[in-house]
């Protein structure tokens, strides 16, 4: 996976969360997803990074959803 493809997938994750969690500001979603993405910055195998980012970010974003 190229860097451009990875970034495209990360943007898709943000878009999905923005749709799935309308009560969470997009800026918050972007911060959480980009933070999770930075966590995997030094990984050698990049193919699964978007999936790992989505899983890690999902838990944090669920915590932002108003009860």
C-alpha positions in Angstrom: 0.0 0.0 0.0 1.4 3.4 -0.9 1.4 6.3 1.5 -1.3 8.1 -0.7 -3.5 5.0 -0.5 -3.1 4.7 3.2 -4.0 8.4 3.7 -7.1 7.9 1.5 -8.2 5.0 3.7 -7.7 7.1 6.8 -9.9 9.8 5.3 -12.5 7.1 4.6 -12.4 6.1 8.2 -13.0 9.7 9.3 -16.0 9.9 6.9 -17.5 6.7 8.2 -17.2 7.8 11.8 -18.6 11.2 10.9 -21.7 9.5 9.5 -21.9 6.9 12.2 -21.5 9.4 15.1 -23.3 12.6 14.1 -23.3 13.9 17.7 -19.5 13.9 17.8 -17.9 17.0 16.1 -15.9 16.1 13.0 -12.9 17.9 14.4 -12.9 15.5 17.4 -13.2 12.5 15.1 -10.3 13.8 13.0 -8.1 14.3 16.1 -8.8 10.8 17.4 -8.2 9.1 14.1 -5.0 11.0 13.3 -3.8 10.3 16.8 -4.4 6.6 16.3 -2.7 6.8 12.9 0.4 8.4 14.5 0.5 5.5 16.9 1.2 3.1 14.0 3.6 5.5 12.2 6.7 3.3 12.7 5.1 0.0 11.7 6.8 -1.8 8.9 3.8 -3.6 7.4 1.4 -0.9 6.3 -1.4 -3.0 4.7 -3.4 -3.3 7.9 -2.8 0.2 9.4 -6.1 1.6 8.3 -8.0 -1.3 9.9 -5.9 -1.0 13.1 -6.5 2.7 13.2 -10.2 2.3 12.8 -10.4 -0.2 15.6 -8.4 1.9 18.0 -10.2 5.1 17.1 -13.7 3.5 17.4 -13.3 2.8 21.1 -12.2 6.4 21.8 -15.0 7.9 19.7 -17.6 5.8 21.4 -16.5 7.4 24.6 -17.2 10.8 23.1 -20.8 10.0 22.3 -23.2 11.8 24.6 -25.3 9.3 26.7 
